Amino acid sequence: MNNFDYHRPASVADALKQLGGASDGKLLAGGQSLLPTMRQRLASPSDLIDLGAIAELKGIKVEGDGITIGATTTHAEVAASADVKKTIPALAVLAGGIGDRQVRHRGTIGGSLANNDPAADYPAAALGLGATIRTNKREIKADDYFKGLFETALEEGEIITAIHFPKPEKAGYVKFNQPASRFCLVGVFVAKTKAGVRVAVTGAGPGVFRSKELEAALGSNFSADAAKGVKVSANGLNSDLHGSPEYRASLISTLAARAAAGAS
């Protein structure tokens, strides 16, 4: 790991000032993705701007038609929140299944969404629920936010401040873990919303995506049987030592069926 300057701002405005003054500054939330890449010398920022002391980025509250979660709220806090469990139980389940205890108590929802790992859990929840990502500059709909492999709509000098999840009629999330890394080999989030059914898939492709075939099937009949009957295309899905595209395609419909069966 190379030398760097460390900053701990007390406000978003201070963080932006320090980020703008650095030759190659990086924002630090939970550090669960950035710090390992730094240890491997795959990233060598000149400055780390730690967002952990910024009070306005923390917390969970019921707001309007759903839940708003501050960007530096940890996975463990989301999993334990009574408001999340009551409003969107599937989101609490998802957060409680991320990594291990250490990761859940350090990793943050904003950091996960900013990093946009193709096998991360939160992108599936954001896309599946039709969330809105709030930044210091604007609001971005989840459908417009995820752009591909580790790529998002965030611009230079833009910081996620909170994420708003609308309350669904019912939702469920099921994933199949790669046992060594505990990342999703495939994860499927299904949600029955006022605007229709949404199905988001993580882990199976180069980025999170919606399954139109499953949305159509579950829109007509929100049941496990309806999802099981869908043949998902393997085109564009990942292929590695853990599974072929065809295997992942089969997992998508199987996990969607389980998610629909357990939706609440």
Steps between C-alpha positions, in 0.01 A plus 500: 500500500642840400503814713195725496352795685202423722209744551192468722260782405199593712273594210432414137618847402835443673533158337445651155758769570759243606417276206536789259837597646652153465695386196341153520258499791267212587196500725506249784175366645528151652818422307403139430579533129751786485743390772559149357576648158744742665672216684542322166633827348220500246409847626741763633301814587683812611231575758227309686196704600322307778124566503445323832474813715236675288176484701276600207594178317385267778165361610179329395158660490153430372433760234196541279424169333805312622838502676791741461843374602806721543799411286735408786247280679654156544356172377458388863297811581271441203456134596414588863271795428144456624381752241661306213366168629150643519500693173714283269585169672688373192746787527584407859546137394731605217714720728526225760644260244782720371849360564577421862456689829812708451393608152144575613623724783743695280352496150249769405208513262630811324844349455350186349288692252783736407734206437233301309671163518324268251442245777393740777160466670381859536488575125236226469290661774535849352409389150236252615319755714543792260702697755621857463868575567540847648827688462633843591391614151183314397274194523565202272250223432645153539408419139733782390771448762663163423707517182698175497806340658598724797345790309226737616344831403698681771704790369829645621447671835163331562437328834209271587322647802201265538289236327122502501324164462125513429290251692390207280181299540731204558861412425751220542870439450687172463861445401730209430839576653841418367614340829861626503431870437137506620416718204196409292548243231145608424258709705141592408285774651129494411256776590130550439459876486219741422648544152535126437743219567875563496766227499868589540786254460851536643809280464391332178625760253749787468265718705160499666209478255124457483346182362214596272398135452455445872329836545244406236436157651472625859293798387235258377532262793719592798588146605788257517345285227487793259870575552603135470342483156717780359799403288755778547741563213866423569619761251744745659518320836829430676701185445775391740618203707193541725239459228409531135260761359238226468541404866460862608194540279341198666585640844329830419157344448547263796597780737225727368250226583635475855498878538140521383397217732656676800401855408338708774 
